[in-house]
């Protein structure tokens, strides 16, 4: 039983004529007659009485006709919904974001998305880089926002912005009044860092390694606000991304850029090379690029 056969049956039942039904369906009468005959053979009973005054449904034909009308109506509704969906950008994106970006970048980004594409909704997962990549590779996330490097060649990347690393000092710290602070000048001071799960810790250690020293890590935390709270009380210094600075105005700390080299990290989008890129995904990427 094929959809086209059901359409032909409904057309004959409606017009009570093979000729008019063929014209309505834009096929030749022999083609229409042949398909209805095949349908009757598949069912094993005649569905139409073929009389000189027209074609009329048999009792079984009446029952099949009702089902056919229902099926064709459902198909048409699905077609209309698919057309509406393709005409408007809509859908749900499963978005993963690292914690040192999510609260500082997402609100502005998602406001822009909502303004441009109100039909897109989001499911947000906030997790360290390793967890996000694992979730995306097993199909639980569509796209992630993180800071490279990213291991493996199975992902596409799109750079979003550069995020400067700022030195965070407690009030009255000896470096507060320095005209220029170099990374090497931090070697003697205890540092407070994120714990091992966060890429920010690895990036900080990498920067210190490039400068030729291993930092004296005094405290580790999983929350950036806790890191700054510890700095505020004078327990150590830290490096934080500039994107987070505005969220910590309540903390009595001092932010300084490091010189002569401006230290920063990249923030990028990443998604599987093999994934099907939907209209919603393409629209989201365009908004990200415009930020």
N, C-alpha and C positions, 0 to 999 in steps of 0.2 A: 504494500500500500504506500503510494507516494503522494507528496503534497500536491503536485500538479494534477494528479488524478482526482483528488478531492476537490480541487478548484473546478475542474471540468464538470464533475458531478453536480456541484452547487449551481454552476452556470446553467446546465440543462434543466435542473429542477426549477430554477427561477424563471427561465424563459420558456420552458416546456417545448423547446425546439433545439435539435442538434445544430441546425444551420445558424440560428441566432446566437447560440452558445459559442460556436466556433468563432463567429465574428466578434463577439464580446471578448473572447480570450485571445484574439489575434493569431489563431492557428487555422489550418485547413480542417474541413469537416471530417475527412478520413482520419486525420491525426487524432482529433478529439474522440471520434467513435472508437478507434483502436485502443486508446488509453482507457476509456471507460470499460470496454470489453475485457481488457486485461485485469482491471479492478474487480470486475464481476467474477472472473475466473479465479483470482486469488481468494476471494471470499467464498466462492462456491455456490452462489445464488444470484439470480438477476436482481438488479437494483432499480431498473427502469422498465416500464411497459412501453413498448414502441408501437404506437397506434397511428392511424392515418391522420387523426386530428391533433396529434402531438405526442410528446414523451412525458410520462408520469411516473412518479416514484411508486415502487412496490412497498408493502408494509416494512420489509427489511430495509429498503431504500430510504424510507422515512427516518428510521432510526440512525442509519449511517449518515444521512443528511444532517441531522441535528448535531452529531459528533463532528462532522466536517465543518459546519458553521462555527462551532466552538473552537476547534483547532485553528482554523484560518483566522478567526478573530484574535486569538492569542498571539499568533505569528505576526499579525499586523500591528498589534500593540507593542510587541517586542521590537519590530522594525522602527516604529515611531519613536520609541524610547532610545534606540540606538542612534537614530538620526539626531534627536535632540542632544544626546550625549556628545556626538561628534561635532555638533555645531557650537557647543559651549565647553570650555575647559573645566572639567570637574573630575573628581576622584579623590582617593585617599592616598597620601604618601606616608610611608613608615620611615621616619627620619631619626637617625641616631646622631647625638652630639656629645662631644667630650665636656666634662663638667667645668673646665676652665674657659669655655666659650659659651655654653648654653644660656646661662642667666643674663649674660651681658650683650649677646648678639641676637639671640632668637626673638626677643620681643619686638625689636625694630624690624627684623626680617619678616616675621609672620604678619605684622601689621601691613607691610608693603604687599605681601602676597594676598592678604585678604582684600585690600583695596583694589588690586589689579584683577585677581581671580577668586572671587568669593565662592566659587564652586569647589575649590580645593580644600580638603580637610587634612589634618595631620595627626598621626600617632607618634608621640615623642618618646624616645628612649635616651636617657642621660647616663653614660657609663664611660669608664676608661677606654682608651683606644683599643686595646687587645680584645676586650669584650665586644665592642661595637663591630670590629672586623670579623670576629667569629660569628656573630649574629647575622651579619650581612652575607657572609659566605655560605651560611646554611639556609638562606632565603627568608630570614625573619625581618630584615630591614631592606629598604629600597635604595637608600642613599645615606651617607654619613658626612658630618662636618668634623674635621679633626686637623691635627697638625702633623705634617710629615716629619721624618720619612715613614713610608709604608712598605712593609716587606711583601714581596711577591709581585708578579707581573700580570695578575689576573684582573686588575682594577684600572679604571680610567680615573684621571684626576683633573680637577679644574681649580686653579688658584683663585682665592677670593680676596685676601688682603694680607698685608704684612702687619704683624703685631709686635710692637717694641717691648722689650723687657725693661722694666723699671726697677731700680734699687729702692727698697723700702727700709727706712731707718726709724728708730724711735726718737722722740724729742731729746735734744741735747747730745746726740751721738757725736763722737769725734769727727766723723766725716760730714756732718751737717753743713759746716761752713766752708768746706773745700770747694775751690773754684772748679776743679775738674776731678772726677773720680774715675779711675781706671779699674778694670776688672781685677787686675793683679793686686790692687790695693785692698781687696776684700779677704785676702788669704788669712789674716790674723784674727778675723772676727767670727764668732759662732754663727752658724746659719740655721734657719728654720725652713724646712722644705716640705713639699707634699710627699706622701708615701710612695712606695715602689710602683703601685698600680697606675700612677698618673704620669703621662708623658712630660709634664712640666718639670718633674723632678729630673728625669733623664736629660732633658734639654739643658737644665741648669748645670748638672754635673758635666755634661759635654762642653759647655762654655768654659767652665772652670778648668777642665782638662786642657783645652786649647790654650788657656792662659798659663798653664804650667803648674797648677796646684790642685790638691784635693781639699775641698772645703771641710771645715769642722762642723759637721751636721749635729746640732744639739737636740732638736726636736723635729719629729715628723708628724704630719697630720693628713687626713683625707679631705679636709675642708679648707678652702682658701681663706675664708673669714677667720677661722681658728688660727691660721698662720699669722694673719695680720694682728689678731688679738695678742698673740705671743710677742710679736715685734713691738707692739704698743707698750707692753709692760717692761720692755728693755731686755728680754731674754735672748735676743739675737737679731739678725738682719735677714732679708730675703730678697728674691727677685720674683716679680709678678708681671703678668701680661698687662700692657697699657689698657687694653679693652676693658679690664676689670676695675680700673682706677675709680671711675665715677660711682661705683657701688659701695665704696668704702670711705666716703666723706665723713662718716661718723667716727672713724678711727683716727686717733691723734697720732698720725705717723707722717713721715716726710717721704715724698717720692722724688727720685733724682734719675736723670738719664746718665748712662755711662759713656765716657769719652776716652779716646778719640773715636773709637769705632762704635757705631750705633748697633746695639745687639737686638735681634728680633727673631721671631719665628714666623713661618708661613701658616696660614689657615686655608684649608682647601676642602672642596667636595670630593668624595670618592664614591664610585659605584661599580658594580661588576661589568666587565666588558661584554659578557654574554646576555645581559638583561635586555628585555624589551622596553624601550624608552617610550612611555605613554605621553600624551599631550600634557597631562598634569605635571609630569616630570620635566618636560621641556620648558613649560611655563615657569616652574620653580627655578630652574637653572637661569633663565633669563632675568628673573627678579634678583637672584643672587649676584649676577654679573653687573646689574645696574645699581647696586648698593654702594 
